[in-house]
Amino acid sequence: MRWNSPAVKSLLAVLALALLGTVGVMAYRAFFAEDTRCADGVSKKGPRDECVGVTDGSFNFMADSDEFTELSRLIREENRAVVDGEEDYVTLGFILPFTAGDEIQRGHMVNEVAGAYLAQHRANHDANSAVPKIRLALANTGQDSEQWEPVAAQLVEMAASDEDNLRAVVGFNVSTDETAAALDYLTGEGIPVVTGPLTAENLGHESDDGGEPHRAPNPARVVPDNDAQGRALRNGLPGISDLDIDLSKTHLVRDVRAGDRHLSSLTRVMGNLHGDQNRRVDTFSSPDDVNDTGSLTTDFERIITSLCHASDAEVIYFAGRNVQLRLFVNALGQHNCEREFTVITISGASTLTTDPELDVSALERVTVLYTTNAHPDTWLGNDGIGGSYEEFEDLEELVAEQELAGTVDLVDSRAITMYDAVAVAVEGIRVKGGEGIPELEDVTNTWRQMRGNLKLVGVSGWICLNADGHPGNKAVSIVQLVPALEGDEVEVRFLGLGWPDGAPPRADTCPDPNS
């Protein structure tokens, strides 16, 4: 072959151009390709290009929220002081769908993060110099927690890292299939988890017969589940003297949409409260997007017309999610009946306190009662069996010290719930009394012993965990939503306590671990 022949020269020229073209395309792609990195540990994922992942507060998941921005700054500063210090520290993951599109949910998450930060600060500065210190890492699973899987995997990697030493994950605020999947994955990998305001019963794993714990660590809860809240309502309502309602004239209104763990659980619980199956039941079906109102206004008008002609329906047990509850209360407030109604449900109704679309004037005609996980007045004037008002006063002082009075709302039970959830995690993390970093299983084993004299006195009440991680016979506050004296806002009025077991525990103990 003649290398200097015209044919060979042409072939070599074509190959050179092809090579240059390939290199050029690669260089172009490398230079102009979209950068998916948002910050250390955070990257864009999913169809909405959400910045999901784990941060020490250096990245702000809600840059448009002044309150969240301030909390991110405080967490970042606290974390840097912990890392730069000379004492041992561990990482505590705090997982929520921070880039949620719903403004009400975003407002609740600000309160939840505030509660977590305040608990971190107290653990690091007001616990007799206890160690290890707590580094708080915010983990965003994206809107509707659609990106839970890569974020959960990131947290598992942090548990294996000698630099991060992640020892527990706290958070989760909505009982959905995504939440259940993330809980199963994390606990299946041996990660201790404490959940926030989750109330569906069918999350986690039940113990074997005889109360023996399962192999994977069950999520620990600080909030009674739907069933326990329903029993507390049934036991507590008759003893509230301020109520003038006839609990023999009840009606059940329930959402029949399938595929929602919270709804299926709530429907069963409200049905049990409803009692006699011969009584009237009305149904509706909400859209798949729980924030979508759909045609429910028309459906509720039909149901209310039926209620107006039912002389035996004065008390309405409502089994539905928050948006649907607001629509129903608004519609009841506009009805033409000559009588008034009482709507009773459980803790999910707390979102009405910040829902800008709630018709506050409806509360002048409709009595709305629900259970809440915590209320500032719960232990005020009580004898301290089941809880302590002093704990709330300490938290209130800490809010003032951190200048967060305009950021965190302690009437919103979510801040207190997450404060207590982080406190439970810290209790397990410090099992060795400051002698090094605990193993993951050490944390979970501590929770299984959290009863009797080892109970945790939380702001929300005594936390005594049974074999399945549930808080045994934990007090529930029964409250009423009322119009504020001024403006278009609402207030949450504490009415009384309800106990799932019908009576408070003994002063010196918690329920039996198998209860």
N, C-alpha and C positions, 0 to 999 in steps of 0.2 A: 504494500500500500504506500502510495506516495503522499506524505503528510502535507506537502506543499501544493497538492493538486487543488484545482478550483472546487471540486466536489467536497473534498475533506474540509477545506477552509469554510465552505458554506455550512456544512454540518456542525463544525465547531462553533461557528457564529450563532447558529440556532440554539445549540445547547447552552452557550454562555448567556444568551438573552433569556432563555427559560430559567436558568439558575438565578440570574439577577432579578427576574420577575418574581420568583418564589421568595427570595430574600426580601425583596421590596414589599411584597404582600405581608410577610411575617412582621417586618419592621413597622408597616402601616398599622397592622392590627395591634401590635404591642404598644404603639404610640397612642392610637386613637381608641383603643378598646375601653369600654366603660369600666371605671374603677369601682369595684363593689365594696371596698373598705370604707367604713364610716369612722372607725377609731380602733384602738387596740381592743380586740375581743368582740368587735361589733361590725357587722357587714350587711349589705343590702340583700334581701332575699324575698322571693315570692312575687306575685303579679303586681304588687303595689310598691315594690322596691323599698320595703320597710327596713329600717336599720334595727336589726335584731341581734341578740347576743348578750354578753355579760360585761359590765363596766363597774369600776370602783367609784363612779360618780363623775369621772372625767368627761364622759359623753352624756349629753342631756337628751333623754328620750322625748321630753315634752318642752321643747324650746319656746313654744308659744304660751307657756304657763309660767307666770312670775313665781307662783308658789312652788311649783315643782323645780324650777331653776334654783331657787334658794335652797331647797332641800338637797338637791344634787351637790351644791357647793358645800353645804355642811357635812354631807356624807363623805365627799372627797377629802375635805380637810381632816376629818376624824380618822379616815382610813390612812392617810399619809402619816399622821402622828403615830398610829399603831404600827405601821410598817417600819418607820424610822426609829421606833423605840427599841429598847434593849430586851424587852420581855417577849416570851413566846406568844404567838397569835395564831388564830385559825380564821378561815373565811366562812361566812354564813351567807348562802345564796338567798336572795329575795326575789321571787319569780311572779310576774304579773304580765298581762297583755298591755304594756304601757302605751302602745300606739293605737289603742282602740279609737274608733271613730265617734263613738257616742259620748257627748259632753258630760252627761250625768255620770257615766262610768268613770270618765277621766277625773271628775271631781272627787269621786269616792277613792280613787287610787292615790290622789294627793294625800288624803287623810290616812290611807293605809301606809304609805311610805313615811309619813310623819310619825305614825305610831312605831314603825320599825326603827327609825332613826333614834327616837327618844329612848327606846329600850336598849339600843346599842350604846348610846351615850351613858345611860345609867349603869349598864354592865361594866363599862370601861372606867367610869369615874366615881361611882357611888356604890361600890360593892367591896369595901375593905381591901382594895388593891388586888382583888382576885384575878387570877390568870387561868388559862390563856386569854389575851385580849381578843376583842371581836372586830374583825374586818367585815364590813357589809358590802356585798356585791349585788347590784341591781341587774336582774336578768329579764329581758323583754322577749316574750314569745310571739309578739305581733298581734294584729287585729284578730279577734276571735281565737287567739292562741293557735293559729294555723301553722306557725313555724316552731311549735313546741319541740319537735324532734331534734333538730340540730342544736337548739339551746340546751335541752336536757343532756344531750351527749357532751356538750361543752362543760356542763357542771360535773358530770361524771369524771371527765378528764381532770378537772380541778381537784377532785377528791384524791386522785392518784398522784398529784403533783406535790412534791416536798416544799415547793415555794408557796403554793396557794393553801394547802392543807384544808380544803373545804370539808366541813364536818357535819353540815346539815343544810337543808333547804326549807325555807319558810315562804308561805304565800298561797296562791290559788284562791280566787274569789268568786268563781262561777262554776256551778255543777254542770259541766258539759262533757260530751264524749272526748273532746280534746284534753280536758283536765284529767279525766279518768285514765286516758292512755298515758299521759305524762306521769301521773302518779304510779301507774303500774310499772312503767319503765324505770323510774328513779328508785322505787323501793325494790324492784327486781335486781337492780345493780347494787343493792345494799346501802343506798343513801338514806339516812334518816330524814323524814319530812314532817313538818308541822303545818297543817292547813289553816287557812283563815276562815272567812265566813261561809264555808261550805256546809250545807245542811242535808243534802241527799244522803240516804242511808247506804246506797249501793256503790260506795266509793271505797276502794281498799279491799281487804280480804277479812273474812270472819275467822275467828279462831276455831281450832278443831274442838270436838266434843271434850268437855271437861275443862275448857278454858285454856288449853295448851296453845301457846302462840304459834303462828305459822312460821315457815322458814324465812320468808322475806319480811323485813320490818314493816309493820303496818303504819300508815300515816297517823300521827298523833293529832287529836282535835282539841280545840279549846272551846268550841261552840257545840251545844247540844244539837243532834240531828233533828230532822223533821218529826220523826216519831216521838222523840223526847219532848220537843216543843209542843206537840199536839197534846201529849199527856199532861204537861205543865199547864196548858190552857184549860183543859177540862177540869183539872184539880183546883186551879187558881181563880177562875172567873166567878164561881158562886160566892166566894168569900170577899169580893170587892164591893163594899157597901155603896160606893158612889154610882154604881151602875143601876139603871132602871130598865132592864131588858128581860124579856121572857124567853129563856133558853129552851122552852118546850116548843116554840114556834120558829123552827129553823128551816132553811132552804139551802141547797147546795148548788153553786154555779161553778162549773169546772171546764177547763180547757182540755179538749180531747186530741190535740195534736200529738202525733207519735214521735218517738225518737229523742225525747228530752228527759233525762234522768231526774231532774228536779221536779218536773211536772208529774211524772208517774208517781214519784214518792209523795208529793204534796197532795195529789188527788186521793191517794189511799188514806193519808192522815186526815184530811178534811172530811173524807167520807166517814171515817170512824167517829169524828166529832159530830157529824150530822146524825149518826145513830140510826134510827128506824129507817130501813130501806124503802118503806112504803111512802115516805115523805117525798116531796117534789124535788126533782133534779133538773136543772137546765144546763145545756152544753153549748160550747162554741169552739171553733178551731182557729187558732192564731196562725199567721204566716210563718214560714220557716225562719225568716229573719225576725227575731223576737222584738226588734226595735221598729218593725213595720206595723202600722196600724191596720192596713188592709181595709176590709169592709166591716170591721168589728163594731163601728158606731151603729150601723144598721142592725147588726145582730143583737147588740145590747139594748137597743130600743125595743126590739121584739121581746126580749127576756123581761125587761122592766114592765112592759105592758102586761105581761103574764103575772108578774109579781104583784102589780097593783090590784089584781082581781083575786089574789090568793090571801084570804084572811088569816091563814095559818103561817104566813111567811113574814116575820118581822126581823129575824136574825139571819143574815146571809153568810154562810161559810164560802169563802172564795178560794178556789184552787187554780191559780194562774200566775204568770210572771208579772213583772213590775209595770211595764207599759200597759198591759191589758188591765191591770188593777186601776191604774190612773184613768183610763178611758171609762171603765165601769163606774168609778166614783163620780167622775164628771157627769156621766149620763144620769146617774141616780139623783144628782143635785139639780138636774133640770126637769125631773119628772113632774107630772101633773097630779100625782096621788095626793090625797089629803093626809096621809100618814108618813111617818119617817121610818128609816131603816137603819140597822146596825150591820156593818160589814166587819167580819172577823177573819184574820189570816195570820201568817207567821212572819218571821223576821225579814223576808225579802221586801216587805212593805216599807222598810226604812228609806228606800230610794225616793219615796214621795216627798220627803222633807226638802229635797233639793231639785225636784222636778219643776221646771219653769212652766210646764203646760198643765199643771194641776190647777183646777178651778177652786181656789181657796174658799170661795163663797159656798161651794157645795158642802163644806164641812159644817155649815150652819144647819143643814138639813139631814146630813148623813153622819152617823157616828162611826168612826174608823178605829178599830182596836186591833192590835197585833203584838206579837212577842218581839222583844229585841234582845240582842246578845249582851248589851250593857247600857246603863243609863247613869248619869251623874248622881241621881237621887236614890239609886237602888238600895244602898246600904246606909243612907242618911236616916238616923233614928231607929234603925234595926238593931238587934242585939248582937250582931256580928257572927251569928251562926250561918256559915255558908259564904261569908265574905267580910270585907273590912272597908269602911269609909276612909280610913287613913290612907289606904293605897291610892284611892282617887285623889285625895288631897296632895299626896306626894307627886303624882303625875301632873296635877294642875300647877304645882310650884315649878316643876321642870319645864313645862311649856312656857311659863313666864320667864324663867332664867334664860331659855334659848330664844326668847323674843319671837315665839311662834304663835302667839295668841290670835293673830289675824290670819294664820295659815291653817291651823288644825282646829277642827270642830269636835269637841269631846262628846257632844250630844249625838253625833253620828257614831254609832257603835263600832264602826270599822277601824277607827284609830285605836280604840281600846282593845279591840280584838287582835289586831296585829301586834300591838305592844305586848299583850299577854302571850301571843304565839312565839315571838322572839324570846321572851323570858323563859318559856318552856324549853326552847332550843338551847339557850345558854345554860340552863340547869343541867341538861344532859352533857353538854360540852365540858363543863367544869367538874365532871364526876371524879377526877383524880385529885381534886383539891390543889391544883396548881403545879402538880408534878408532871410536867410534860404534856404532849399532845395526845388526846385520847384516840383510840381506834374507833372506827365507825360503829361497830357493834356495842362499844361501851356506851355511846350516846343513847341508842335504842334501849339497852338494858336498864338504864337509869329511868327512862320513862315508864317502863313496866313496873317499877317500884314506887312510882309517884302516887302514894296513897297513905292514909293514916298520918303519922307525924311527918312523913316526907312529902305531904301535899304541897302544892304551890298556891300561895295566897295571891291571886291575880287581882287586877283592878275590876275585872268582870265577876269575880267570885272565886271560891275554892276550885282548884283544878286537880282532880283525882282521876287518874287514867286507869281504865280496866284493861284486861288482856288484849282487847281489840283496839286500844288507843282512844276509846270514847271517854268523855268526861262523865263520870257516874253521878247521877242525881244532882246535876248542876242547876242552880237557880236560874230562872228565866224571868225577865222583867215584862210585865204586861202594861202596855202604854196606850195612850189615846192621842191621835193626831188632831190638833185644834188650831183654829186661826189665831195668829199672833194679835196682841192688843192693838198694834199699829202696823200699817202697811199691808202688803199682800203676801207676807211670809207665814210660815206655820211654826207651831211649837209642838214638842213631844212631851206629853204630861204623863208622869209616872203614876200608875194606879195601884200596883201591888205586885207581889211575887207569886210565881207558880213553881211547884216542885214536881218533876217527872214522877217521883215515887210517892207523891201526895203529902210528904212532910219533910222538913229539913233533916240532914244527918245529925248525928251526935256531935257535941261540941269538940270532942277530942279525937275525931277520926274522920275517915272518908268511907264511901261505900266499899263493900267487899270487892276484891279485884275481879271476880267473875260476874259481877252484877251487870 
